[in-house]
Amino acid sequence: MKTLTAVIGLLTVILGGCWNNIELTETRFVTAIGIDLNEEGRYVLTVNVMKPSSGKTDGGSAGKSAIIQSTGYTMFDAARNMIEYSGYKLSYHQMQYVAIGTDAAKKDIIGPLDLFFRDQELSGRHWVIYVEGKAEALLHTKGNTNDIQPLQINEKMLASRSIGKYPPVRSLDLMRMMASKEKIGYLPISHPIESKKESREAGAVIIKGGKAIASINETQVRGLLWTTGKIKSTIVIVPLKKQGQYASIEIIGSKTKIRPVLENNQLHIQVTVHPHGYIGSLNHPIQMDTETYKWLQTKVDHVIRDEIHEAVAVAKKNKADIFGFHEYVHRSYPQVWKTREEQWPAYFSELDVKVNVQTKLLLNGLLAEQLGEK
């Protein structure tokens, strides 16, 4: 009898549909969120809400959206107050990104984002972006290549892996960063251009103690990405022997190895980077022989090494281990880590980081034949 009752109960759940199912007529979908602080210190929540299509075959209202705003003492309060302005309980599981403005980020990043970390509707796949100025300004920009602005931001974040000028960070990535004791991490920076209703993404902001504390430029961001092994593709500009002459080297892949080394009780980090790619273009023709080819590889090594050193320098200045070196030390030397864990920011600021870059430029076509290697 008990078995029969259990089967009937299970069938009721299965055939009855999702227990928390919401009809489309009862909700509206949020595709982007902006978080700011007002003069009173309350949270200002700005959301991009998709309007339902008119059903016309010509596309009528497809892609149309509305910008709605509310305030609250907490983000949960602001989100619930949004019902007053939208007339609906909003659904966030189609959200593409969360943008946090300068004032809010400098006060606290974890607090306002806590609601979206906890929400069971969300998968943690949405992007988190630091906005120079007000976050709502980013939501008011227009998409150049996609009528739906949040989808264009999503495309930009995905494309960043082929540029290396800003680091794409998903909500899950940020949660992992903030799980560390020092709550250190980074976010890409968006610069809204209000006069053009556009935005430019470049650089990153360093997070320490759950707050935005300093920014790093595009060169330093690429140094960070080289070090953490997150460069998928990028272009390295190499100055040639004559002034005003340059080579564009297309990097199509890179691997990084980080190894802590303890010698005479002195700890240092060995970073070894193995990029590989092609000569993309030369703005001035040069005689290409084996010696010149090897010289180009060495020049690429120098450029990448300098970028990594720049990133390390700014991180050490802010005592923020954005590279996660502490994890490698913990795994390789657990006993040493116990003695340095409490004061790791101070140790990190004095840490010797040795960088070794070994670039390999691949040969193809006429170039390989010209060098006699085909």
C-alpha positions as CSV (number, residue, x, y, z in Angstrom):
1,M,0.0,0.0,0.0
2,K,2.9,2.4,0.9
3,T,4.5,1.6,-2.4
4,L,1.3,2.4,-4.3
5,T,0.9,5.7,-2.5
6,A,4.5,6.6,-3.3
7,V,4.1,5.8,-7.0
8,I,0.9,7.9,-7.1
9,G,2.6,10.8,-5.4
10,L,5.5,10.6,-7.9
11,L,3.2,10.5,-10.9
12,T,1.4,13.6,-9.5
13,V,4.6,15.6,-9.4
14,I,5.7,14.4,-12.9
15,L,2.4,14.9,-14.7
16,G,1.6,18.1,-12.8
17,G,4.6,19.9,-14.3
18,C,7.2,22.0,-12.5
19,W,6.3,23.0,-9.0
20,N,7.5,26.5,-9.4
21,N,6.4,27.0,-13.1
22,I,5.5,30.6,-13.9
23,E,3.2,31.4,-16.9
24,L,4.7,33.7,-19.5
25,T,1.8,36.2,-19.0
26,E,2.8,36.5,-15.3
27,T,6.5,37.6,-15.7
28,R,8.9,39.5,-17.8
29,F,12.5,38.5,-18.6
30,V,15.5,40.6,-17.4
31,T,18.5,40.5,-19.7
32,A,20.8,42.9,-17.9
33,I,21.3,44.6,-14.5
34,G,23.0,47.7,-13.4
35,I,23.9,48.3,-9.7
36,D,24.7,51.8,-8.4
37,L,24.5,53.8,-5.2
38,N,22.5,57.0,-4.8
39,E,23.4,60.1,-2.7
40,E,21.6,58.6,0.3
41,G,23.7,55.4,0.1
42,R,20.8,53.2,-1.1
43,Y,21.2,50.7,-3.9
44,V,19.8,51.8,-7.3
45,L,18.8,48.8,-9.4
46,T,18.5,49.3,-13.2
47,V,17.2,46.5,-15.3
48,N,16.8,45.9,-19.0
49,V,13.5,44.1,-19.5
50,M,12.5,42.4,-22.8
51,K,9.1,43.4,-24.1
52,P,6.9,40.6,-25.5
53,S,6.7,40.4,-29.3
54,S,3.5,41.7,-30.9
55,G,3.4,38.5,-32.9
56,K,3.7,40.2,-36.3
57,T,5.7,38.3,-38.9
58,D,7.6,41.4,-39.9
59,G,9.4,41.4,-36.5
60,G,7.3,44.3,-35.2
61,S,8.4,44.7,-31.6
62,A,11.0,41.9,-31.6
63,G,14.2,42.9,-29.8
64,K,12.5,45.9,-28.0
65,S,13.3,46.4,-24.4
66,A,12.5,48.8,-21.5
67,I,14.8,50.2,-18.9
68,I,13.3,50.2,-15.4
69,Q,14.8,51.4,-12.2
70,S,14.1,51.1,-8.4
71,T,15.9,51.7,-5.1
72,G,16.2,49.8,-1.9
73,Y,18.2,49.4,1.3
74,T,19.4,46.0,0.0
75,M,19.5,44.5,-3.4
76,F,16.7,42.1,-2.4
77,D,14.7,45.2,-1.3
78,A,15.4,47.0,-4.6
79,A,14.5,43.8,-6.7
80,R,11.2,43.4,-4.9
81,N,10.4,47.1,-5.3
82,M,10.9,46.6,-9.0
83,I,7.4,45.0,-9.1
84,E,5.9,48.4,-8.4
85,Y,7.3,49.8,-11.6
86,S,7.1,46.8,-13.9
87,G,3.8,45.3,-12.8
88,Y,5.4,41.8,-12.9
89,K,7.6,39.6,-10.8
90,L,10.7,39.6,-12.9
91,S,12.6,36.5,-14.1
92,Y,16.4,36.7,-14.1
93,H,17.4,33.4,-15.6
94,Q,17.8,34.9,-19.1
95,M,20.2,37.6,-17.7
96,Q,23.4,38.2,-19.8
97,Y,25.3,40.4,-17.4
98,V,25.4,42.3,-14.2
99,A,27.2,45.7,-14.2
100,I,28.3,47.4,-11.0
101,G,29.2,51.1,-11.0
102,T,32.3,52.7,-9.5
103,D,30.8,54.0,-6.2
104,A,29.0,50.7,-5.5
105,A,32.1,48.6,-6.3
106,K,34.4,50.7,-4.2
107,K,32.1,50.3,-1.2
108,D,31.4,46.5,-1.6
109,I,31.1,44.1,-4.5
110,I,30.1,40.9,-2.6
111,G,27.1,42.5,-0.8
112,P,25.1,43.7,-3.7
113,L,25.9,40.6,-5.8
114,D,25.0,38.2,-3.0
115,L,21.4,38.1,-4.2
116,F,22.5,36.9,-7.7
117,F,24.9,34.4,-6.2
118,R,22.2,32.8,-4.2
119,D,19.3,32.9,-6.7
120,Q,18.6,29.3,-7.7
121,E,17.2,30.6,-11.1
122,L,20.7,31.6,-12.1
123,S,23.4,29.3,-13.4
124,G,26.3,31.5,-12.7
125,R,27.0,31.9,-16.4
126,H,26.2,35.6,-16.6
127,W,29.0,38.1,-16.9
128,V,30.0,40.5,-14.2
129,I,31.4,43.9,-15.4
130,Y,32.8,46.9,-13.6
131,V,31.6,50.2,-15.1
132,E,33.6,53.4,-15.0
133,G,31.0,55.8,-13.6
134,K,27.4,54.7,-13.3
135,A,26.4,51.2,-14.2
136,E,23.0,52.4,-15.6
137,A,25.0,54.2,-18.3
138,L,26.0,50.9,-19.8
139,L,22.4,49.7,-20.0
140,H,21.5,52.8,-21.9
141,T,24.0,52.1,-24.7
142,K,22.9,50.6,-28.0
143,G,24.2,47.5,-29.7
144,N,26.1,48.2,-32.9
145,T,26.0,44.7,-34.3
146,N,23.1,43.3,-32.4
147,D,19.8,45.1,-31.8
148,I,19.6,43.6,-28.3
149,Q,22.3,45.4,-26.3
150,P,22.8,42.7,-23.6
151,L,23.4,40.1,-26.3
152,Q,26.1,42.3,-27.8
153,I,27.8,42.6,-24.4
154,N,27.7,38.8,-24.3
155,E,29.3,38.7,-27.7
156,K,32.0,41.1,-26.7
157,M,32.9,39.1,-23.6
158,L,33.2,35.9,-25.7
159,A,35.3,37.7,-28.3
160,S,37.6,39.1,-25.7
161,R,39.5,35.7,-25.7
162,S,40.7,36.7,-29.1
163,I,41.8,40.2,-28.1
164,G,43.3,40.0,-24.6
165,K,42.5,43.6,-23.7
166,Y,40.1,42.8,-20.9
167,P,39.4,39.6,-18.9
168,P,35.9,38.1,-19.2
169,V,34.6,37.1,-15.8
170,R,31.5,35.1,-15.2
171,S,29.5,35.1,-11.9
172,L,30.9,31.6,-11.0
173,D,34.5,32.8,-11.7
174,L,33.9,35.8,-9.3
175,M,32.4,33.5,-6.6
176,R,35.5,31.3,-6.7
177,M,37.8,34.4,-6.4
178,M,35.8,35.8,-3.5
179,A,36.0,32.4,-1.7
180,S,39.7,33.1,-0.9
181,K,40.5,34.6,2.5
182,E,41.7,37.9,1.1
183,K,38.8,38.1,-1.3
184,I,41.0,39.1,-4.2
185,G,40.1,39.0,-7.9
186,Y,39.4,41.2,-10.9
187,L,36.7,42.3,-13.3
188,P,36.7,43.7,-16.8
189,I,36.1,47.5,-17.1
190,S,33.5,49.0,-19.4
191,H,33.7,52.7,-20.4
192,P,30.3,54.0,-21.6
193,I,30.5,56.7,-24.1
194,E,27.2,58.6,-23.5
195,S,27.6,60.9,-26.5
196,K,27.7,58.0,-28.9
197,K,25.5,55.6,-26.9
198,E,28.3,53.1,-27.1
199,S,30.7,51.4,-24.7
200,R,34.3,50.4,-24.9
201,E,35.6,47.5,-22.8
202,A,39.3,47.8,-21.9
203,G,41.4,47.1,-18.8
204,A,40.4,45.6,-15.5
205,V,39.8,46.5,-11.9
206,I,41.5,44.8,-9.0
207,I,39.3,43.6,-6.2
208,K,40.8,43.2,-2.7
209,G,38.8,42.6,0.4
210,G,35.7,42.4,-1.8
211,K,36.1,46.0,-3.0
212,A,37.5,47.6,-6.1
213,I,40.8,49.2,-5.2
214,A,42.8,49.9,-8.4
215,S,42.7,49.5,-12.2
216,I,45.1,48.0,-14.6
217,N,45.5,48.9,-18.3
218,E,45.2,46.8,-21.4
219,T,48.9,45.9,-21.4
220,Q,48.9,44.8,-17.8
221,V,45.6,42.8,-18.4
222,R,47.4,40.8,-21.1
223,G,50.3,40.2,-18.8
224,L,47.7,38.8,-16.3
225,L,46.2,36.6,-19.0
226,W,49.6,35.3,-20.2
227,T,50.4,34.4,-16.6
228,T,47.1,32.6,-15.9
229,G,47.1,30.8,-19.2
230,K,44.0,32.5,-20.5
231,I,45.2,33.8,-23.8
232,K,43.4,32.0,-26.7
233,S,44.4,34.4,-29.5
234,T,45.9,37.8,-29.7
235,I,48.2,40.1,-31.8
236,V,51.7,41.0,-30.5
237,I,53.2,44.1,-32.2
238,V,57.0,43.8,-32.5
239,P,59.2,46.8,-33.4
240,L,61.6,46.0,-36.2
241,K,65.2,47.2,-36.5
242,K,64.3,50.5,-38.3
243,Q,62.2,53.1,-36.5
244,G,58.6,53.1,-37.6
245,Q,58.7,49.5,-38.9
246,Y,56.6,46.8,-37.1
247,A,55.6,43.2,-37.4
248,S,52.2,41.9,-36.3
249,I,52.6,38.4,-34.8
250,E,49.3,36.4,-34.5
251,I,49.4,34.2,-31.4
252,I,47.0,31.3,-31.9
253,G,47.6,29.5,-28.6
254,S,49.7,29.7,-25.4
255,K,50.4,27.4,-22.5
256,T,51.7,28.5,-19.1
257,K,53.4,26.6,-16.3
258,I,53.7,28.1,-12.8
259,R,56.2,26.5,-10.4
260,P,57.1,27.7,-6.9
261,V,60.7,27.1,-6.0
262,L,62.2,27.1,-2.5
263,E,66.0,27.6,-2.3
264,N,67.8,28.4,1.0
265,N,64.5,29.1,2.6
266,Q,63.8,31.8,-0.1
267,L,60.7,31.4,-2.2
268,H,60.3,32.5,-5.8
269,I,57.8,31.8,-8.5
270,Q,58.9,30.5,-11.9
271,V,56.5,31.4,-14.7
272,T,57.1,29.8,-18.1
273,V,55.0,30.7,-21.1
274,H,54.9,28.8,-24.4
275,P,53.1,31.0,-27.0
276,H,52.9,29.9,-30.7
277,G,51.7,31.6,-33.8
278,Y,52.5,33.1,-37.2
279,I,53.9,36.3,-38.7
280,G,50.6,38.0,-39.5
281,S,51.9,41.0,-41.4
282,L,54.9,43.3,-41.9
283,N,54.3,47.1,-42.5
284,H,57.6,47.1,-44.3
285,P,59.1,44.2,-46.3
286,I,62.3,42.8,-44.8
287,Q,64.6,40.0,-45.9
288,M,63.4,36.9,-44.1
289,D,66.2,34.4,-43.3
290,T,66.7,31.9,-40.5
291,E,68.6,34.5,-38.4
292,T,65.9,37.1,-38.8
293,Y,63.2,34.6,-38.0
294,K,64.8,33.6,-34.7
295,W,65.4,37.3,-33.9
296,L,61.6,37.9,-34.3
297,Q,60.9,35.0,-31.9
298,T,63.2,36.6,-29.4
299,K,61.5,40.0,-29.8
300,V,58.1,38.4,-29.1
301,D,59.6,36.8,-26.0
302,H,60.7,40.3,-24.8
303,V,57.3,41.9,-25.4
304,I,55.4,39.2,-23.6
305,R,57.9,39.1,-20.7
306,D,57.6,42.9,-20.3
307,E,53.8,42.7,-20.2
308,I,53.9,40.0,-17.5
309,H,56.4,42.0,-15.4
310,E,54.1,45.1,-15.7
311,A,51.1,43.1,-14.4
312,V,53.2,41.6,-11.6
313,A,54.5,45.0,-10.6
314,V,51.0,46.6,-10.2
315,A,49.7,43.6,-8.4
316,K,52.6,43.6,-5.9
317,K,52.1,47.3,-5.4
318,N,48.5,46.7,-4.3
319,K,49.5,43.5,-2.4
320,A,46.9,41.6,-4.4
321,D,47.8,38.1,-5.7
322,I,45.4,38.2,-8.7
323,F,47.4,35.4,-10.3
324,G,46.6,32.8,-7.6
325,F,50.3,32.1,-6.8
326,H,49.3,31.2,-3.3
327,E,47.5,28.1,-4.5
328,Y,50.7,26.8,-6.1
329,V,52.7,27.5,-3.0
330,H,50.0,25.7,-0.9
331,R,50.1,22.6,-3.1
332,S,53.9,22.4,-3.5
333,Y,55.0,23.5,0.0
334,P,52.1,23.0,2.4
335,Q,54.4,23.4,5.5
336,V,55.9,26.6,4.2
337,W,52.4,27.9,3.3
338,K,51.3,27.4,7.0
339,T,54.0,29.8,8.1
340,R,53.2,32.4,5.4
341,E,49.4,32.2,5.0
342,E,48.5,34.9,7.5
343,Q,50.9,37.4,6.0
344,W,50.7,36.4,2.4
345,P,49.9,39.9,1.0
346,A,53.1,41.2,2.5
347,Y,55.1,38.2,1.3
348,F,53.5,38.5,-2.2
349,S,54.5,42.2,-2.4
350,E,58.2,41.2,-2.1
351,L,57.9,37.9,-4.0
352,D,60.5,37.3,-6.7
353,V,58.8,36.3,-9.9
354,K,61.0,34.9,-12.7
355,V,59.5,34.9,-16.2
356,N,60.7,32.7,-19.0
357,V,59.0,33.0,-22.4
358,Q,59.7,30.6,-25.3
359,T,57.8,31.7,-28.4
360,K,57.5,29.4,-31.4
361,L,56.6,30.9,-34.7
362,L,55.2,28.4,-37.1
363,L,56.4,28.1,-40.7
364,N,54.0,27.8,-43.7
365,G,53.9,28.3,-47.4
366,L,56.5,30.4,-49.2
367,L,58.1,31.5,-46.0
368,A,59.0,27.9,-45.1
369,E,60.4,27.4,-48.6
370,Q,62.4,30.6,-48.5
371,L,64.1,29.5,-45.2
372,G,64.8,26.1,-46.7
373,E,62.7,24.3,-44.2
374,K,60.1,22.8,-46.5
